[in-house]
Amino acid sequence: MSKSPAGAGSGQSDVFAQLASCERLLTAKDLAKILTISEKTIYGYVSRNMIPYYKIQANVRFRAAEVAEWLTNRAGLQPPPALSRRTYSRGPLGF
């Protein structure tokens, strides 16, 4: 009964299934394992308010259902036009 997301053949639906089945608050380590990203990345998202989280004194926790919704809302979004193409403007010195 392993819930390891790193197994071969694990797909995106497995991530949502894991999040849907989890009823407790997740630690950054738990969430990093499910999303197969580093804890450092999770904490980076927290520091930039990119992911829904709860701060309990010095601890950061995540509600699985909110993370699943966050992922769903961001799936397949296109970057804003200003970020999708580079534009260069010249400064006062002409560069």
A tleap script that builds the chain and sets N, CA, C and O, in Angstrom:
source leaprc.protein.ff14SB
mol = sequence {
  NMET SER LYS SER PRO ALA GLY ALA GLY SER
  GLY GLN SER ASP VAL PHE ALA GLN LEU ALA
  SER CYS GLU ARG LEU LEU THR ALA LYS ASP
  LEU ALA LYS ILE LEU THR ILE SER GLU LYS
  THR ILE TYR GLY TYR VAL SER ARG ASN MET
  ILE PRO TYR TYR LYS ILE GLN ALA ASN VAL
  ARG PHE ARG ALA ALA GLU VAL ALA GLU TRP
  LEU THR ASN ARG ALA GLY LEU GLN PRO PRO
  PRO ALA LEU SER ARG ARG THR TYR SER ARG
  GLY PRO LEU GLY CPHE
}
set mol.1.N position { 0.830 -1.186 0.000 }
set mol.1.CA position { 0.000 0.000 0.000 }
set mol.1.C position { 0.873 1.247 0.000 }
set mol.1.O position { 0.806 2.058 0.924 }
set mol.2.N position { 1.675 1.396 -1.016 }
set mol.2.CA position { 2.571 2.530 -1.115 }
set mol.2.C position { 1.883 3.677 -1.836 }
set mol.2.O position { 1.172 3.467 -2.819 }
set mol.3.N position { 2.094 4.875 -1.350 }
set mol.3.CA position { 1.542 6.057 -1.988 }
set mol.3.C position { 2.650 6.878 -2.632 }
set mol.3.O position { 2.517 8.092 -2.786 }
set mol.4.N position { 3.728 6.228 -3.004 }
set mol.4.CA position { 4.860 6.935 -3.578 }
set mol.4.C position { 4.528 7.457 -4.961 }
set mol.4.O position { 4.204 6.665 -5.846 }
set mol.5.N position { 4.598 8.775 -5.180 }
set mol.5.CA position { 4.292 9.335 -6.482 }
set mol.5.C position { 5.436 9.166 -7.463 }
set mol.5.O position { 5.262 9.424 -8.654 }
set mol.6.N position { 6.604 8.739 -6.994 }
set mol.6.CA position { 7.763 8.663 -7.861 }
set mol.6.C position { 7.798 7.387 -8.678 }
set mol.6.O position { 8.694 7.218 -9.505 }
set mol.7.N position { 6.860 6.492 -8.475 }
set mol.7.CA position { 6.843 5.227 -9.197 }
set mol.7.C position { 6.634 5.436 -10.676 }
set mol.7.O position { 6.026 6.415 -11.109 }
set mol.8.N position { 7.156 4.489 -11.448 }
set mol.8.CA position { 7.018 4.582 -12.888 }
set mol.8.C position { 5.547 4.490 -13.262 }
set mol.8.O position { 4.794 3.694 -12.701 }
set mol.9.N position { 5.156 5.312 -14.210 }
set mol.9.CA position { 3.790 5.284 -14.689 }
set mol.9.C position { 2.818 6.109 -13.863 }
set mol.9.O position { 1.633 6.170 -14.188 }
set mol.10.N position { 3.292 6.737 -12.809 }
set mol.10.CA position { 2.369 7.570 -12.038 }
set mol.10.C position { 2.082 8.821 -12.849 }
set mol.10.O position { 2.997 9.472 -13.354 }
set mol.11.N position { 0.807 9.150 -12.969 }
set mol.11.CA position { 0.417 10.272 -13.805 }
set mol.11.C position { -0.195 11.383 -13.004 }
set mol.11.O position { -0.218 11.350 -11.774 }
set mol.12.N position { -0.691 12.366 -13.717 }
set mol.12.CA position { -1.271 13.530 -13.079 }
set mol.12.C position { -2.506 13.159 -12.268 }
set mol.12.O position { -2.743 13.744 -11.211 }
set mol.13.N position { -3.296 12.199 -12.742 }
set mol.13.CA position { -4.498 11.826 -12.004 }
set mol.13.C position { -4.142 11.214 -10.660 }
set mol.13.O position { -4.927 11.315 -9.717 }
set mol.14.N position { -2.973 10.580 -10.547 }
set mol.14.CA position { -2.535 10.019 -9.277 }
set mol.14.C position { -2.332 11.122 -8.238 }
set mol.14.O position { -2.640 10.926 -7.063 }
set mol.15.N position { -1.831 12.247 -8.650 }
set mol.15.CA position { -1.624 13.372 -7.745 }
set mol.15.C position { -2.967 13.830 -7.181 }
set mol.15.O position { -3.101 14.037 -5.975 }
set mol.16.N position { -3.943 13.984 -8.042 }
set mol.16.CA position { -5.260 14.420 -7.591 }
set mol.16.C position { -5.921 13.365 -6.710 }
set mol.16.O position { -6.613 13.702 -5.749 }
set mol.17.N position { -5.712 12.091 -7.033 }
set mol.17.CA position { -6.266 11.015 -6.201 }
set mol.17.C position { -5.646 11.039 -4.809 }
set mol.17.O position { -6.347 10.876 -3.811 }
set mol.18.N position { -4.341 11.242 -4.742 }
set mol.18.CA position { -3.664 11.311 -3.447 }
set mol.18.C position { -4.161 12.500 -2.637 }
set mol.18.O position { -4.406 12.383 -1.436 }
set mol.19.N position { -4.307 13.624 -3.286 }
set mol.19.CA position { -4.782 14.818 -2.585 }
set mol.19.C position { -6.228 14.653 -2.136 }
set mol.19.O position { -6.597 15.076 -1.040 }
set mol.20.N position { -7.042 14.037 -2.986 }
set mol.20.CA position { -8.453 13.849 -2.643 }
set mol.20.C position { -8.641 12.893 -1.472 }
set mol.20.O position { -9.578 13.042 -0.687 }
set mol.21.N position { -7.753 11.914 -1.356 }
set mol.21.CA position { -7.899 10.921 -0.296 }
set mol.21.C position { -7.315 11.377 1.042 }
set mol.21.O position { -7.500 10.708 2.058 }
set mol.22.N position { -6.626 12.488 1.046 }
set mol.22.CA position { -5.968 12.955 2.267 }
set mol.22.C position { -6.885 13.895 3.042 }
set mol.22.O position { -7.354 14.901 2.512 }
set mol.23.N position { -7.130 13.556 4.291 }
set mol.23.CA position { -8.012 14.377 5.122 }
set mol.23.C position { -7.266 15.198 6.163 }
set mol.23.O position { -7.867 16.060 6.805 }
set mol.24.N position { -5.995 14.959 6.345 }
set mol.24.CA position { -5.231 15.701 7.348 }
set mol.24.C position { -4.456 16.824 6.688 }
set mol.24.O position { -4.313 16.858 5.466 }
set mol.25.N position { -3.960 17.737 7.498 }
set mol.25.CA position { -3.102 18.790 6.972 }
set mol.25.C position { -1.766 18.181 6.574 }
set mol.25.O position { -1.244 17.302 7.259 }
set mol.26.N position { -1.221 18.653 5.464 }
set mol.26.CA position { 0.046 18.139 4.952 }
set mol.26.C position { 1.195 19.050 5.341 }
set mol.26.O position { 1.033 20.268 5.427 }
set mol.27.N position { 2.350 18.459 5.574 }
set mol.27.CA position { 3.567 19.239 5.770 }
set mol.27.C position { 4.159 19.541 4.399 }
set mol.27.O position { 3.714 18.986 3.394 }
set mol.28.N position { 5.145 20.406 4.352 }
set mol.28.CA position { 5.828 20.704 3.095 }
set mol.28.C position { 6.485 19.437 2.550 }
set mol.28.O position { 6.511 19.224 1.337 }
set mol.29.N position { 7.008 18.605 3.432 }
set mol.29.CA position { 7.636 17.354 3.009 }
set mol.29.C position { 6.607 16.422 2.372 }
set mol.29.O position { 6.869 15.824 1.328 }
set mol.30.N position { 5.434 16.299 3.003 }
set mol.30.CA position { 4.364 15.465 2.451 }
set mol.30.C position { 3.957 15.954 1.063 }
set mol.30.O position { 3.861 15.167 0.120 }
set mol.31.N position { 3.722 17.250 0.950 }
set mol.31.CA position { 3.270 17.827 -0.309 }
set mol.31.C position { 4.339 17.711 -1.393 }
set mol.31.O position { 4.025 17.454 -2.555 }
set mol.32.N position { 5.585 17.898 -1.017 }
set mol.32.CA position { 6.681 17.765 -1.979 }
set mol.32.C position { 6.730 16.350 -2.544 }
set mol.32.O position { 6.969 16.172 -3.738 }
set mol.33.N position { 6.511 15.354 -1.712 }
set mol.33.CA position { 6.498 13.967 -2.190 }
set mol.33.C position { 5.350 13.726 -3.156 }
set mol.33.O position { 5.530 13.077 -4.187 }
set mol.34.N position { 4.172 14.243 -2.831 }
set mol.34.CA position { 3.011 14.046 -3.695 }
set mol.34.C position { 3.200 14.734 -5.042 }
set mol.34.O position { 2.876 14.159 -6.081 }
set mol.35.N position { 3.720 15.956 -5.032 }
set mol.35.CA position { 3.893 16.727 -6.262 }
set mol.35.C position { 5.199 16.424 -6.980 }
set mol.35.O position { 5.441 16.934 -8.074 }
set mol.36.N position { 6.038 15.599 -6.373 }
set mol.36.CA position { 7.368 15.244 -6.882 }
set mol.36.C position { 8.211 16.480 -7.212 }
set mol.36.O position { 8.811 16.584 -8.282 }
set mol.37.N position { 8.233 17.406 -6.260 }
set mol.37.CA position { 9.105 18.568 -6.327 }
set mol.37.C position { 9.816 18.682 -4.979 }
set mol.37.O position { 9.474 17.968 -4.036 }
set mol.38.N position { 10.779 19.555 -4.887 }
set mol.38.CA position { 11.548 19.654 -3.655 }
set mol.38.C position { 10.804 20.464 -2.583 }
set mol.38.O position { 9.938 21.283 -2.891 }
set mol.39.N position { 11.160 20.218 -1.339 }
set mol.39.CA position { 10.607 21.008 -0.242 }
set mol.39.C position { 10.972 22.475 -0.415 }
set mol.39.O position { 10.179 23.361 -0.098 }
set mol.40.N position { 12.168 22.726 -0.915 }
set mol.40.CA position { 12.621 24.099 -1.129 }
set mol.40.C position { 11.679 24.834 -2.096 }
set mol.40.O position { 11.383 26.013 -1.906 }
set mol.41.N position { 11.219 24.135 -3.115 }
set mol.41.CA position { 10.274 24.728 -4.062 }
set mol.41.C position { 8.963 25.050 -3.373 }
set mol.41.O position { 8.386 26.114 -3.597 }
set mol.42.N position { 8.487 24.138 -2.534 }
set mol.42.CA position { 7.248 24.365 -1.785 }
set mol.42.C position { 7.387 25.621 -0.927 }
set mol.42.O position { 6.511 26.485 -0.941 }
set mol.43.N position { 8.483 25.720 -0.183 }
set mol.43.CA position { 8.694 26.892 0.674 }
set mol.43.C position { 8.830 28.176 -0.153 }
set mol.43.O position { 8.433 29.253 0.294 }
set mol.44.N position { 9.392 28.054 -1.356 }
set mol.44.CA position { 9.463 29.213 -2.249 }
set mol.44.C position { 8.076 29.681 -2.663 }
set mol.44.O position { 7.805 30.881 -2.710 }
set mol.45.N position { 7.194 28.722 -2.963 }
set mol.45.CA position { 5.808 29.063 -3.300 }
set mol.45.C position { 5.129 29.755 -2.124 }
set mol.45.O position { 4.381 30.715 -2.301 }
set mol.46.N position { 5.400 29.255 -0.924 }
set mol.46.CA position { 4.807 29.852 0.283 }
set mol.46.C position { 5.297 31.286 0.457 }
set mol.46.O position { 4.502 32.191 0.713 }
set mol.47.N position { 6.591 31.492 0.319 }
set mol.47.CA position { 7.147 32.835 0.542 }
set mol.47.C position { 6.632 33.843 -0.476 }
set mol.47.O position { 6.594 35.042 -0.197 }
set mol.48.N position { 6.232 33.363 -1.664 }
set mol.48.CA position { 5.682 34.248 -2.704 }
set mol.48.C position { 4.158 34.205 -2.752 }
set mol.48.O position { 3.546 34.745 -3.674 }
set mol.49.N position { 3.544 33.559 -1.752 }
set mol.49.CA position { 2.074 33.428 -1.684 }
set mol.49.C position { 1.490 32.850 -2.963 }
set mol.49.O position { 0.438 33.293 -3.423 }
set mol.50.N position { 2.163 31.866 -3.536 }
set mol.50.CA position { 1.701 31.242 -4.772 }
set mol.50.C position { 0.805 30.038 -4.511 }
set mol.50.O position { 0.114 29.580 -5.421 }
set mol.51.N position { 0.803 29.523 -3.303 }
set mol.51.CA position { 0.081 28.299 -2.984 }
set mol.51.C position { -0.710 28.523 -1.698 }
set mol.51.O position { -0.234 29.225 -0.806 }
set mol.52.N position { -1.901 27.947 -1.582 }
set mol.52.CA position { -2.656 28.124 -0.334 }
set mol.52.C position { -2.007 27.357 0.814 }
set mol.52.O position { -1.659 26.186 0.661 }
set mol.53.N position { -1.845 28.010 1.958 }
set mol.53.CA position { -1.190 27.371 3.105 }
set mol.53.C position { -1.721 27.963 4.395 }
set mol.53.O position { -2.387 28.998 4.407 }
set mol.54.N position { -1.403 27.271 5.483 }
set mol.54.CA position { -1.745 27.732 6.825 }
set mol.54.C position { -0.467 27.801 7.630 }
set mol.54.O position { 0.373 26.904 7.564 }
set mol.55.N position { -0.328 28.857 8.379 }
set mol.55.CA position { 0.841 29.006 9.249 }
set mol.55.C position { 0.368 28.796 10.680 }
set mol.55.O position { -0.488 29.527 11.179 }
set mol.56.N position { 0.929 27.801 11.325 }
set mol.56.CA position { 0.612 27.488 12.714 }
set mol.56.C position { 1.901 27.709 13.494 }
set mol.56.O position { 2.780 26.848 13.521 }
set mol.57.N position { 2.000 28.857 14.119 }
set mol.57.CA position { 3.224 29.349 14.742 }
set mol.57.C position { 4.328 29.329 13.692 }
set mol.57.O position { 4.221 30.051 12.701 }
set mol.58.N position { 5.376 28.540 13.861 }
set mol.58.CA position { 6.467 28.528 12.891 }
set mol.58.C position { 6.285 27.452 11.820 }
set mol.58.O position { 7.132 27.310 10.938 }
set mol.59.N position { 5.194 26.698 11.887 }
set mol.59.CA position { 4.968 25.586 10.970 }
set mol.59.C position { 4.039 25.974 9.828 }
set mol.59.O position { 3.086 26.731 10.011 }
set mol.60.N position { 4.335 25.445 8.657 }
set mol.60.CA position { 3.512 25.668 7.484 }
set mol.60.C position { 2.795 24.365 7.164 }
set mol.60.O position { 3.416 23.303 7.122 }
set mol.61.N position { 1.479 24.448 6.936 }
set mol.61.CA position { 0.686 23.271 6.619 }
set mol.61.C position { -0.209 23.565 5.428 }
set mol.61.O position { -0.510 24.721 5.128 }
set mol.62.N position { -0.629 22.503 4.756 }
set mol.62.CA position { -1.419 22.619 3.543 }
set mol.62.C position { -2.638 21.723 3.645 }
set mol.62.O position { -2.535 20.586 4.106 }
set mol.63.N position { -3.788 22.219 3.220 }
set mol.63.CA position { -5.001 21.415 3.140 }
set mol.63.C position { -5.035 20.829 1.731 }
set mol.63.O position { -5.024 21.563 0.743 }
set mol.64.N position { -5.077 19.511 1.652 }
set mol.64.CA position { -4.971 18.805 0.371 }
set mol.64.C position { -6.027 19.258 -0.634 }
set mol.64.O position { -5.710 19.461 -1.806 }
set mol.65.N position { -7.269 19.418 -0.200 }
set mol.65.CA position { -8.332 19.826 -1.118 }
set mol.65.C position { -8.048 21.200 -1.727 }
set mol.65.O position { -8.335 21.426 -2.903 }
set mol.66.N position { -7.491 22.109 -0.945 }
set mol.66.CA position { -7.174 23.445 -1.456 }
set mol.66.C position { -6.024 23.397 -2.442 }
set mol.66.O position { -6.022 24.132 -3.429 }
set mol.67.N position { -5.046 22.540 -2.187 }
set mol.67.CA position { -3.921 22.398 -3.116 }
set mol.67.C position { -4.417 21.790 -4.431 }
set mol.67.O position { -3.989 22.212 -5.505 }
set mol.68.N position { -5.317 20.800 -4.354 }
set mol.68.CA position { -5.872 20.200 -5.565 }
set mol.68.C position { -6.627 21.241 -6.389 }
set mol.68.O position { -6.508 21.271 -7.614 }
set mol.69.N position { -7.396 22.085 -5.725 }
set mol.69.CA position { -8.132 23.150 -6.417 }
set mol.69.C position { -7.160 24.146 -7.038 }
set mol.69.O position { -7.358 24.599 -8.165 }
set mol.70.N position { -6.110 24.482 -6.295 }
set mol.70.CA position { -5.079 25.402 -6.783 }
set mol.70.C position { -4.435 24.843 -8.051 }
set mol.70.O position { -4.227 25.574 -9.019 }
set mol.71.N position { -4.120 23.549 -8.041 }
set mol.71.CA position { -3.518 22.916 -9.215 }
set mol.71.C position { -4.483 22.922 -10.398 }
set mol.71.O position { -4.092 23.222 -11.526 }
set mol.72.N position { -5.727 22.593 -10.136 }
set mol.72.CA position { -6.739 22.549 -11.186 }
set mol.72.C position { -6.931 23.914 -11.827 }
set mol.72.O position { -7.032 24.019 -13.050 }
set mol.73.N position { -6.982 24.947 -11.020 }
set mol.73.CA position { -7.179 26.301 -11.535 }
set mol.73.C position { -6.016 26.783 -12.372 }
set mol.73.O position { -6.197 27.648 -13.230 }
set mol.74.N position { -4.845 26.256 -12.151 }
set mol.74.CA position { -3.658 26.708 -12.878 }
set mol.74.C position { -3.263 25.794 -14.024 }
set mol.74.O position { -2.341 26.112 -14.776 }
set mol.75.N position { -3.934 24.682 -14.167 }
set mol.75.CA position { -3.587 23.729 -15.229 }
set mol.75.C position { -3.928 24.306 -16.596 }
set mol.75.O position { -5.057 24.728 -16.842 }
set mol.76.N position { -2.960 24.318 -17.458 }
set mol.76.CA position { -3.195 24.743 -18.830 }
set mol.76.C position { -3.355 26.228 -19.052 }
set mol.76.O position { -3.747 26.635 -20.145 }
set mol.77.N position { -3.069 27.054 -18.066 }
set mol.77.CA position { -3.190 28.491 -18.272 }
set mol.77.C position { -2.044 29.006 -19.129 }
set mol.77.O position { -0.908 28.549 -19.005 }
set mol.78.N position { -2.346 29.944 -19.983 }
set mol.78.CA position { -1.326 30.590 -20.799 }
set mol.78.C position { -0.753 31.772 -20.030 }
set mol.78.O position { -1.484 32.427 -19.286 }
set mol.79.N position { 0.517 32.059 -20.188 }
set mol.79.CA position { 1.078 33.235 -19.515 }
set mol.79.C position { 0.456 34.507 -20.074 }
set mol.79.O position { 0.021 34.532 -21.225 }
set mol.80.N position { 0.410 35.568 -19.263 }
set mol.80.CA position { -0.110 36.844 -19.763 }
set mol.80.C position { 0.686 37.298 -20.982 }
set mol.80.O position { 1.867 36.968 -21.093 }
set mol.81.N position { 0.074 38.042 -21.898 }
set mol.81.CA position { 0.762 38.458 -23.123 }
set mol.81.C position { 2.095 39.151 -22.862 }
set mol.81.O position { 3.040 38.975 -23.631 }
set mol.82.N position { 2.185 39.928 -21.797 }
set mol.82.CA position { 3.437 40.635 -21.506 }
set mol.82.C position { 4.564 39.675 -21.176 }
set mol.82.O position { 5.732 40.009 -21.369 }
set mol.83.N position { 4.235 38.479 -20.678 }
set mol.83.CA position { 5.270 37.514 -20.327 }
set mol.83.C position { 5.534 36.508 -21.430 }
set mol.83.O position { 6.567 35.840 -21.405 }
set mol.84.N position { 4.639 36.376 -22.396 }
set mol.84.CA position { 4.796 35.362 -23.424 }
set mol.84.C position { 5.723 35.796 -24.548 }
set mol.84.O position { 6.242 34.952 -25.278 }
set mol.85.N position { 5.938 37.075 -24.695 }
set mol.85.CA position { 6.868 37.548 -25.708 }
set mol.85.C position { 7.734 38.646 -25.101 }
set mol.85.O position { 7.273 39.474 -24.315 }
set mol.86.N position { 8.966 38.623 -25.482 }
set mol.86.CA position { 9.883 39.621 -24.932 }
set mol.86.C position { 9.811 40.901 -25.739 }
set mol.86.O position { 9.783 40.882 -26.970 }
set mol.87.N position { 9.782 41.987 -25.038 }
set mol.87.CA position { 9.875 43.290 -25.687 }
set mol.87.C position { 11.023 44.037 -25.023 }
set mol.87.O position { 11.192 44.001 -23.805 }
set mol.88.N position { 11.773 44.684 -25.821 }
set mol.88.CA position { 12.914 45.420 -25.307 }
set mol.88.C position { 12.677 46.907 -25.526 }
set mol.88.O position { 12.329 47.343 -26.623 }
set mol.89.N position { 12.870 47.657 -24.483 }
set mol.89.CA position { 12.740 49.106 -24.635 }
set mol.89.C position { 14.099 49.734 -24.429 }
set mol.89.O position { 14.928 49.230 -23.672 }
set mol.90.N position { 14.305 50.791 -25.083 }
set mol.90.CA position { 15.586 51.474 -24.966 }
set mol.90.C position { 15.536 52.471 -23.827 }
set mol.90.O position { 14.553 53.190 -23.645 }
set mol.91.N position { 16.593 52.497 -23.080 }
set mol.91.CA position { 16.709 53.437 -21.982 }
set mol.91.C position { 17.113 54.810 -22.484 }
set mol.91.O position { 17.195 55.035 -23.691 }
set mol.92.N position { 17.369 55.738 -21.553 }
set mol.92.CA position { 17.717 57.107 -21.957 }
set mol.92.C position { 19.024 57.190 -22.732 }
set mol.92.O position { 19.261 58.176 -23.430 }
set mol.93.N position { 19.884 56.165 -22.623 }
set mol.93.CA position { 21.153 56.203 -23.351 }
set mol.93.C position { 21.064 55.470 -24.684 }
set mol.93.O position { 22.041 55.413 -25.430 }
set mol.94.N position { 19.886 54.905 -24.987 }
set mol.94.CA position { 19.713 54.263 -26.282 }
set mol.94.C position { 19.993 52.775 -26.275 }
set mol.94.O position { 19.969 52.163 -27.342 }
set mol.95.N position { 20.260 52.150 -25.123 }
set mol.95.CA position { 20.445 50.705 -25.121 }
set mol.95.C position { 19.295 50.033 -24.484 }
set mol.95.O position { 19.272 48.805 -24.389 }
savepdb mol mol.pdb
quit
